[in-house]
């Protein structure tokens, strides 16, 4: 029989405090959505879990997450600078649209917010706008026919979808959407060609990212410092610094400029000639996986710099490392091939795993 992990401790807020005022405001939904987001975030920092906040205020955990993320996106948009009418619009409503912009950089968030207000786009449309801008930013060489940002970037997204569509009704709808967003004359001409050219350009499917997830405790190795080989002086033993493991992948740092990180000894790992790893958020990678973002480890073999269309590669784009798939050989310098993307093991209660007496009968 497996013991059930204990429930989280009950949170008893003090009677007369700012915390009580925040709970009251949330319960009554006073103010606007950004005020609710800031109060939810403060309550979490004061020790309340999302479930406890829900029970006290009626704000479900998924709603708390959405408005908190949206408020952070709004802050970056305002710091970048937008027109007063755009600021006023999103300070009142639109948290669902702002949440979709979380995958964009700061400049694209501001551009998307402005476009959404100008075009009267709802949250469903905002999701497509965000995807179009994200896909456009990943292009190795942006098309010359679509030079104006962000309208032409979204027009390019619909132009590409229309070319792949054989159904005339669906194709016409996509062409109309492309013309709606096209800003430059060259972009409009490029889309209008599809009205007379019915050639279907089938899309080439990008391969799946080589994503693995740690499943068992034995696959999570622990890194230990090596003092040396006997005989050893006591001073050598004492000189070894305390190693502290961080995060779900047990990242180990030391006083220098480097760090170690444990990776399971799978065959694909040992086969790499010159492997290095980097940390990334899953949302920052070109993946179609749904769900909340999480931190992942990307392993790159720097010895493999020959392009093929079956793999993802790390490339140098204006001094930054980017992970991308290329349908044709890129003009950007290839830094290495992506060997695997490692997701952390799902742990419901880490402290529960540390109890030696927890056994299965």
Residue pairs with C-beta under 8 A, 6 or more apart in sequence:
1 360
1 361
2 358
2 359
2 360
3 358
5 348
5 349
5 352
8 49
8 51
8 52
11 47
11 48
11 49
11 52
13 19
13 20
13 23
13 48
13 56
14 20
19 43
19 46
22 39
22 42
22 43
23 43
23 56
23 57
25 31
25 35
25 36
25 39
26 36
26 39
26 40
26 43
26 53
26 56
26 57
26 58
26 59
27 56
27 57
27 58
29 36
32 91
32 92
32 93
33 67
33 70
33 71
33 93
33 95
34 67
34 71
34 74
34 91
34 95
36 59
36 67
37 67
37 68
37 70
37 71
37 95
38 71
40 53
40 57
40 59
40 64
40 67
40 68
41 68
41 71
43 53
44 50
44 53
44 64
48 56
50 61
50 64
50 65
51 61
53 59
53 61
53 64
54 60
54 61
54 64
65 292
66 95
66 96
66 99
67 95
69 98
69 99
69 102
70 94
70 95
70 96
70 98
70 99
70 102
71 95
71 98
72 102
73 98
73 99
73 101
73 102
73 109
74 90
74 91
74 98
76 106
76 109
77 86
77 90
77 98
77 101
77 106
77 109
77 110
77 113
78 87
79 106
80 106
80 107
80 109
80 110
81 110
82 110
82 113
82 114
83 114
85 117
86 113
86 114
86 117
89 117
90 97
90 98
90 113
90 117
94 116
94 123
96 123
96 126
97 113
97 116
97 121
97 122
97 123
97 126
98 113
100 123
100 126
100 127
100 129
100 130
101 108
101 109
101 112
101 113
101 126
101 130
102 283
103 130
103 131
103 134
103 283
103 284
104 112
104 130
104 133
104 134
104 137
105 137
108 133
108 134
108 137
108 150
111 133
111 149
111 150
112 126
112 129
112 130
112 133
112 150
115 121
115 129
115 150
115 151
115 154
115 181
116 125
116 126
116 129
119 125
119 180
119 181
121 129
128 154
128 157
129 150
129 154
131 157
132 153
132 154
132 156
132 157
132 158
133 150
133 153
133 154
135 157
136 142
136 149
136 153
136 154
136 156
136 157
138 286
138 322
138 324
140 315
140 317
140 324
140 326
140 330
140 331
140 332
141 331
143 156
144 186
145 186
145 187
145 189
145 190
146 152
146 153
146 155
146 156
146 159
146 182
146 184
146 186
146 187
146 190
147 184
147 186
147 187
148 183
148 184
148 187
151 181
151 182
151 183
151 184
151 187
152 181
152 182
152 183
152 184
152 187
154 181
155 178
155 179
155 181
155 182
155 183
155 187
155 191
156 178
156 187
157 178
158 174
158 175
158 177
158 178
158 181
158 191
159 174
159 175
159 178
159 187
159 190
159 191
159 194
160 203
161 174
162 171
162 174
162 175
162 178
162 191
162 194
163 194
163 199
163 200
163 201
164 200
164 201
164 202
164 203
165 171
165 174
165 200
166 200
168 198
171 194
171 198
175 191
175 194
175 195
178 187
178 191
179 188
179 191
179 192
182 188
182 191
204 309
204 327
206 286
206 325
206 327
207 309
207 310
207 311
207 312
207 325
209 285
209 286
209 287
209 312
209 338
209 341
210 268
210 312
210 338
210 339
210 340
210 341
211 287
211 289
211 296
211 340
211 341
211 342
211 343
212 266
212 340
212 341
212 342
212 343
213 342
213 343
213 344
213 345
213 346
214 220
214 264
214 342
214 343
214 344
214 345
215 345
216 345
217 345
217 353
219 264
219 345
220 250
220 262
220 264
220 345
221 250
221 262
221 264
221 265
222 245
222 250
222 262
223 243
223 245
223 250
223 252
223 260
223 261
223 262
224 243
225 240
225 241
225 243
227 236
227 237
227 240
228 236
241 254
241 255
243 252
243 254
244 252
244 253
245 251
245 252
246 252
246 253
247 295
248 295
248 344
248 345
248 347
249 261
249 262
249 279
249 295
249 297
249 342
249 344
250 261
250 262
251 259
251 260
251 261
251 279
252 259
252 260
252 261
252 262
253 259
261 277
261 297
263 269
263 277
263 297
263 299
263 342
266 340
268 339
268 340
269 275
269 299
269 339
269 340
272 299
272 301
272 303
272 339
273 301
273 303
273 304
274 301
274 302
274 303
274 336
275 299
275 300
275 301
275 302
275 339
276 299
276 300
276 302
276 336
277 297
277 298
277 299
277 300
278 297
278 298
278 300
278 321
279 295
279 296
279 297
279 298
280 295
280 296
280 297
280 298
280 323
281 293
281 294
281 295
281 296
282 289
282 293
282 294
282 295
282 296
282 343
283 293
285 296
285 298
285 323
285 341
286 312
286 323
286 324
286 325
294 343
294 344
295 344
296 341
296 342
296 343
296 344
297 341
297 342
298 314
298 323
298 338
298 340
298 341
298 342
299 338
299 339
299 340
299 341
299 342
300 314
300 335
300 336
300 337
300 338
300 339
301 336
301 337
301 339
302 335
302 336
303 336
304 336
304 337
305 334
305 335
305 336
305 337
306 334
307 313
307 326
307 329
307 330
307 334
309 325
309 326
309 327
309 328
311 325
311 337
311 338
312 323
312 324
312 325
312 337
312 338
313 323
313 324
313 325
313 326
313 330
313 334
313 335
313 336
313 337
313 338
314 321
314 322
314 323
314 334
314 335
314 336
314 337
314 338
315 321
315 322
315 324
315 330
315 332
315 333
315 334
315 335
316 332
316 333
316 335
317 332
321 335
323 338
324 330
347 353
352 358
